[in-house]
Amino acid sequence: MRHDHLITSKQLSRADIETVLDRAAEIADDPAAAADRHTNALLGLLFFEPSTRTKMSFETAMKRLGGNVVDMGSVESSSVKKGETLADTVRVIEGYADALVLRHPKQGAAAMASEFVDVPLLNAGDGAGHHPTQTMLDLYTIRENAGLDDLTIGIMGDLKYGRTVHSLAYALTNFDTRQHFISPESLQLPREVVYDLHQQDDTQIREHEALESVLSSLDVLYVTRIQRERFPDENEYQKVAGEYQIDLETLEEASDDLTIMHPLPRVDEIAPEIDETEHAAYFEQAHNGVPVRMALLDLLLSGGEADE
């Protein structure tokens, strides 16, 4: 994987993705082998939005590689409250760290910030834009459970504002997949994303309002939360809140081999009773964030080479 920054999954080829996933599999099989690869390296964390899994898994990944982290902390306790621009913030913290991880509420923020730094910058989510490191762990989980070719995947929930959805949809065009997008009409995939997907050779995509119409054909069902914080109007959120939920009864028509995923956190879209079934892969998915982000950091800090 030969990139200075990871901003969007659109920049990645199949070879790039497979390099990361293969490296992650090696690390998952033998975590100790990667323990001292980046001793004394420092990762700068700049999170302008709340995060649990992404932030903690990046911190864990860096420490398991032998390095450490420096954390900007909350926006309220930083110079951002004094009016400092994002460009100035990243230029300052670049001087303290060997790589940066940025989460920001504004779409396009990571791409802009990357123009001001020379160390690798990883986009940990930019508003309703992209979340490419989440996509990598999603692809790793899919590959482990269902394979990435000859795959039928349903992606359900908030497709308009869901950055994990946008990143995953683009990345899946590198593989032999059939993508079914299930959502209320008001939360359909943005038209520009649909247009982009249709421009890819052999890409098969369909849009639906009902899960039942496609459930029995799915190998993977990727469920997302209706993101209240992304809605400009609370009334619009209330119209769709709780509209797309799955429980054991929902899954009566599903394949026995169906894998259910979710980027988390969930609210009420997946009933807790599903946690104990063989369908549930969302906690495994969250745990996969550590080896996958270890692989990404290893490759970026090594200049794209898995072996020094």
C-alpha positions in Angstrom: 0.0 0.0 0.0 1.8 3.1 -1.2 0.0 6.2 0.0 1.1 9.1 2.2 -2.4 9.4 3.7 -5.6 7.4 4.0 -8.5 9.8 3.4 -11.1 7.8 1.5 -11.6 4.2 0.4 -12.0 5.5 -3.2 -8.2 5.9 -3.3 -7.6 2.2 -2.7 -7.2 -0.6 -5.2 -8.0 -4.3 -4.6 -4.2 -4.8 -4.2 -4.1 -2.1 -1.5 -7.0 -3.6 0.4 -5.6 -7.2 0.2 -2.2 -6.0 1.4 -3.8 -4.5 4.5 -6.1 -7.4 5.2 -3.3 -10.0 4.7 -1.1 -8.0 7.1 -3.9 -7.8 9.6 -4.4 -11.6 9.4 -0.7 -12.1 10.1 -0.9 -9.8 13.1 -4.1 -11.5 14.4 -2.4 -14.9 14.1 0.8 -13.8 15.9 0.4 -10.4 17.7 3.7 -10.7 19.4 5.6 -10.7 16.1 4.5 -7.0 15.6 5.1 -5.9 19.2 8.4 -4.0 18.6 8.1 -2.9 15.0 7.6 0.8 15.9 9.2 1.3 19.2 9.2 5.0 20.2 6.8 6.0 17.4 4.1 8.4 18.4 0.6 8.6 17.0 -1.3 11.9 17.4 -5.0 11.6 18.0 -7.2 14.6 17.0 -10.9 13.8 17.7 -13.3 16.7 17.2 -16.2 14.3 17.7 -16.9 11.7 20.3 -15.5 8.2 19.7 -15.1 4.9 21.6 -14.1 2.1 19.3 -12.1 4.1 16.7 -10.1 6.1 19.3 -9.4 3.3 21.7 -8.6 0.7 19.0 -6.1 3.2 17.4 -4.5 3.8 20.8 -4.4 0.0 21.4 -2.9 -0.6 18.0 -0.1 1.9 18.3 0.8 0.6 21.8 0.8 -3.0 20.6 3.2 -2.0 17.8 5.6 -0.7 20.5 4.7 3.0 20.2 2.6 5.4 22.1 0.0 8.2 21.6 -0.4 11.9 22.2 -4.0 13.0 22.5 -5.3 16.5 21.7 -8.1 15.8 24.2 -11.6 17.3 24.0 -12.3 20.3 21.8 -13.4 22.2 24.9 -10.0 21.9 26.5 -8.0 22.6 23.4 -6.9 25.8 21.5 -9.8 25.2 19.1 -12.0 26.9 21.6 -9.7 30.0 21.2 -10.4 30.0 17.5 -7.4 28.0 16.2 -8.0 26.7 12.6 -7.8 23.0 11.8 -4.9 23.8 9.4 -2.9 25.3 12.3 -3.9 22.5 14.7 -2.6 19.7 12.5 0.6 21.6 11.6 1.3 22.0 15.3 0.6 18.4 16.3 2.5 17.1 13.3 5.6 18.4 15.1 4.8 16.0 18.0 3.9 12.8 16.2 4.9 10.4 13.5 1.4 10.0 12.2 -2.0 11.6 12.8 -5.6 10.3 13.2 -8.3 12.9 12.6 -12.0 12.8 13.2 -14.0 15.9 12.4 -17.7 16.8 12.0 -17.1 18.5 8.6 -17.1 16.5 5.4 -13.8 17.0 3.6 -11.9 18.1 6.7 -9.4 15.2 6.5 -8.6 15.9 2.8 -8.0 19.6 3.6 -5.9 18.8 6.7 -3.7 16.4 4.7 -2.6 19.2 2.5 -0.8 20.8 5.5 1.1 17.9 6.9 4.0 15.6 5.8 3.4 12.8 8.2 0.8 10.1 7.4 -2.8 11.3 8.2 -5.6 8.8 8.6 -9.2 9.9 8.3 -11.2 8.5 11.3 -14.5 10.0 10.0 -15.3 13.4 8.4 -18.9 14.2 8.9 -21.2 12.3 6.5 -18.2 11.7 4.2 -15.9 8.8 4.6 -14.5 6.4 7.3 -11.9 4.3 5.5 -10.2 2.6 8.4 -13.7 1.4 9.5 -14.1 0.1 6.0 -10.9 -1.9 6.3 -12.0 -3.7 9.4 -15.5 -4.2 7.9 -13.8 -5.9 4.8 -11.6 -8.0 7.1 -14.7 -9.2 9.0 -16.6 -9.9 5.8 -13.7 -11.8 4.4 -13.3 -13.9 7.5 -17.1 -14.8 7.6 -18.3 -14.8 4.0 -15.5 -14.1 1.6 -15.2 -11.0 -0.6 -16.0 -12.5 -4.1 -19.4 -13.8 -5.2 -20.9 -11.9 -2.3 -24.4 -10.5 -1.9 -24.5 -7.8 0.8 -27.4 -5.8 2.1 -26.6 -2.4 3.6 -29.5 -1.1 5.7 -30.4 2.1 7.7 -29.0 5.6 7.4 -27.5 5.5 3.9 -27.6 9.3 3.4 -25.5 10.4 6.4 -23.7 7.1 7.1 -20.0 7.6 6.3 -19.3 4.0 7.0 -21.8 3.1 4.3 -20.3 5.4 1.7 -16.7 4.1 2.3 -17.8 0.4 2.3 -19.8 0.8 -0.9 -16.9 2.3 -2.8 -14.5 -0.3 -1.5 -16.7 -3.3 -2.4 -16.6 -2.3 -6.1 -13.1 -3.8 -6.1 -14.6 -7.2 -5.6 -17.3 -9.4 -7.2 -20.3 -8.2 -5.1 -23.9 -7.5 -5.4 -24.9 -4.6 -3.2 -28.5 -4.0 -2.0 -29.2 -0.7 -0.2 -32.2 -0.7 2.1 -33.5 2.5 3.6 -36.5 4.9 3.9 -36.7 7.1 0.8 -35.5 10.1 2.9 -32.3 8.3 3.8 -31.3 6.8 0.5 -27.7 6.8 -0.6 -26.7 10.2 -2.0 -27.3 10.4 -5.7 -23.6 11.3 -6.3 -22.6 8.1 -4.6 -25.1 6.1 -6.7 -23.7 7.7 -9.8 -20.1 6.9 -8.9 -21.0 3.3 -8.1 -22.7 2.9 -11.5 -19.5 4.1 -13.2 -17.6 1.1 -11.9 -17.3 -1.9 -14.3 -19.5 -4.8 -13.4 -20.9 -3.1 -10.3 -24.3 -4.4 -9.3 -26.4 -2.2 -7.0 -30.1 -2.1 -6.2 -32.1 0.1 -3.9 -35.0 -1.1 -1.7 -37.3 0.3 1.0 -38.1 -3.2 2.5 -35.6 -5.7 3.8 -38.0 -8.6 3.2 -37.7 -8.2 -0.5 -34.1 -9.2 -0.5 -33.2 -10.8 2.9 -33.3 -14.4 1.8 -30.6 -13.8 -0.9 -28.1 -12.1 1.4 -24.7 -13.4 2.6 -24.1 -10.3 4.8 -26.5 -7.8 6.3 -24.7 -4.6 7.4 -27.0 -2.6 9.7 -26.5 1.1 10.6 -27.9 3.4 13.2 -30.2 6.2 12.3 -27.9 9.0 13.2 -29.8 11.6 15.2 -26.8 14.0 15.4 -26.6 14.3 11.6 -30.2 15.5 11.1 -30.6 19.3 10.7 -34.3 18.9 11.8 -35.4 16.9 14.8 -38.8 16.4 13.2 -37.2 14.7 10.2 -35.4 12.4 12.6 -38.5 11.4 14.4 -40.2 10.4 11.2 -37.7 7.6 10.6 -36.5 6.8 14.1 -36.9 3.1 14.8 -38.3 2.3 11.3 -35.6 -0.3 10.5 -35.2 -2.9 13.2 -34.4 -6.6 13.1 -35.2 -9.3 15.6 -35.4 -13.1 15.6 -38.7 -13.0 13.8 -37.3 -10.8 11.1 -34.6 -13.4 10.4 -37.0 -16.3 9.8 -36.5 -15.9 6.1 -32.7 -15.4 6.3 -30.1 -17.9 5.2 -28.6 -19.9 8.1 -25.2 -18.6 7.1 -26.2 -14.9 7.1 -23.6 -12.7 8.8 -25.0 -9.6 10.6 -22.7 -6.6 11.0 -23.0 -3.2 12.5 -20.3 -0.4 12.9 -21.7 0.4 16.4 -22.9 2.0 18.5 -26.4 0.6 18.1 -29.6 2.0 19.6 -32.6 -0.3 18.9 -32.0 -1.4 15.3 -30.7 -4.9 16.3 -32.5 -6.6 19.1 -30.2 -8.0 21.9 -31.6 -11.5 21.3 -29.6 -11.6 18.1 -26.4 -11.3 20.0 -26.4 -14.9 21.0 -27.0 -16.3 17.5 -24.4 -17.4 15.0 -25.5 -14.5 12.8 -24.0 -11.8 15.1 -20.6 -10.6 14.0 -20.6 -7.0 15.2 -18.6 -7.5 18.4 -16.1 -9.5 16.4 -16.1 -6.7 13.9 -15.3 -4.1 16.6 -12.4 -6.3 18.0 -11.0 -6.6 14.5 -10.3 -2.9 14.6 -7.1 -3.5 16.5 -5.2 -5.9 14.1 -6.5 -4.0 11.1 -5.4 -0.6 12.5 -2.1 -2.1 13.5 -1.7 -3.3 9.9 -2.5 0.2 8.6 -0.1 2.0 10.9 2.6 -0.5 10.3 2.4 -0.1 6.5 2.1 3.7 6.6 4.9 4.2 9.1 7.1 1.7 7.1 6.5 3.5 3.9 4.2 0.8 2.5 6.5 -2.1 3.2 5.3 -4.9 5.6 8.8 -5.9 6.4 11.6 -3.6 7.4 
